[in-house]
Amino acid sequence: MLHPDSRAKAHHILLETEQACLDLKSQIHTLEEFMKMAKQHSLCPSAKIGGDLGLTKPGVIVTELENAIFEEPLNTVVGPIKTVHGYHLLWIKKRHFGDQS
């Protein structure tokens, strides 16, 4: 279980289909490209700010995204991840797991 002080900074792209995620994923190699694709293709209101999810903490976003944000590798495209909202790609910039003692 994540410590309540855990935090992460990530961007995401929300699309309707898994195939759309896979098609876009192959075109993204940097955070700048990810943000550009988010602005052009994401169905989420965060698209206008490059898919920026802000500073995320446990218990705030859907479980599938939270798990990926705190478990998957940093600084690469992660996904597709299926949620009730659709299919997501993630770019996880940084994270801190709070007090581990």
Summary of the structure (lengths in Angstrom):
residues: 101
radius of gyration: 12.9
end to end distance: 13.2
largest distance: 42.8
contacts: 314
relative contact order: 0.31
helix: 33%
strand: 32%
